[in-house]
Amino acid sequence: MKPCHAAALALVGWYLMGPPVRQPKNEEPYLDEHAAYRDWKILHSFETQNECNAGQQRGIEDANKGKLTSFDGGFAFVLDEDPKPWLDQQFEAECIATDDPRLKGK
């Protein structure tokens, strides 16, 4: 591997991202599973793919228990709302490299 390629790889980080929760006025919030990756919400940033995968697994396990994972500051939603869309977001989250071309335009 050329030194310039090694340097480029070292700069790649990882996002744990989930589809956005949409909240139309006067309607129930819902998970937009058809949104483009550039519109997904960054739930947390990680330095390595292994760290991201561990965070993803933690989020899935918590979502299966009905618990929202607070990676850094928690989720913003009104507590009297049904947390299901946010649990679904956490369950559907994916690890995506910060240089992934699907994120262009963000």
Summary of the structure (lengths in Angstrom):
residues: 106
radius of gyration: 15.4
end to end distance: 30.2
largest distance: 55.7
contacts: 259
relative contact order: 0.26
helix: 37%
strand: 18%
